[in-house]
């Protein structure tokens, strides 16, 4: 059981890092939408390609485009904060409870 506990805690830490990095990528995408960068820039294309599948899925279910402003990145940021605040500590607590004798 100790091995499984450490494994679950490691998954929680990795999930926390991945969600935090993705949160910052979403923020970068929002900032890039304000300045209208070169669409052929590799960094801009990477950020667009990594975020568009998730944002398109949210847009198809929740049309959050009011007055020329797209609010889907905000919904995604709130979802990431929810997962970071609820799922990651829950996994960490589960892993820690498996470590106790």
N, C-alpha and C positions, 0 to 999 in steps of 0.2 A: 504494500500500500504506500510505502514511502516513495517509491519510484513514481507511482501515478500522481502523488501529491506534488512532487517536484515538477513533473511533466505539465500538470495543469497550471501551476504557478508560472512556468516558463511560457506557456501559451498565453496566459493573461498579460505578461509583460510584452511579448511580441505583438499581441493585438493592440495594446496601448500605444506602442511605438508606431505601428502601421496607421492607426486611426489619427494620431497626432500629425504624422507626416501628411496624410491625406487632407486633414483639416487645413494645413498651411498651403497645400496645392490648390484647394478650393478658394482660399483667400487670395492667392496669387492670380487665379483665374478672374476673380471679381475685380481686382485692381487692373489687370490687363484689359478688361472690357471697358474701363474708363478711358484708357489712353490710346486705344486703337493701334496696336503694334503691327509690324509686318507679319502677315500670316504665313510667310515662307520661312520665318525664323525657326530653327529646330526646337528651341526651348518653348516657344509659343505653341508649336504643333504638338509637342509632347504633352504640355499641360492641357491642351484642348482634347487630345486623344485619350488621356487618362481620366478626364472628368466628364466628358460628353455622354458616355453610355449611362452613367448614373443620373446625371441631370436630365437627360432625355426621358428616362423612365419616370422620374418624378414629374416632369412636365406633362407627360401623357396621362397621368392619373390626377394631378392637381394643376389646373391651368392658373398659374400665379404670375401673370404678366399684366400689370396695371400701369397705365400711364407711361408706357415706354420703359418701365423698370421690371426686370426679371427677378422675382423673389425666390426662385428655386434654389440658388446657392445658400440662402439663409435657412431654408428648410433643411437642406442637407447638413449644414453646420450644426443646427439644433439636434438633428438625429445623431451626428457624431458625438456631440457633447453628451447626449443621453446615453449612448452606448459606452462612452468612456466613464461616465459617472455611475452606471448601473451594472453593465455586463462585466467590465474588467474587475471591479472590486468583488463581485459575486464569484467569479472564477478564482480570484486570489484567495478569497475566504474558503472556498471549497477545497482548494489545494492545501491551504494551511490546516484545515480540519482533518485532512487525511494524513498529515504529518504527526499529529498528536497520538501518543500511545494509548 
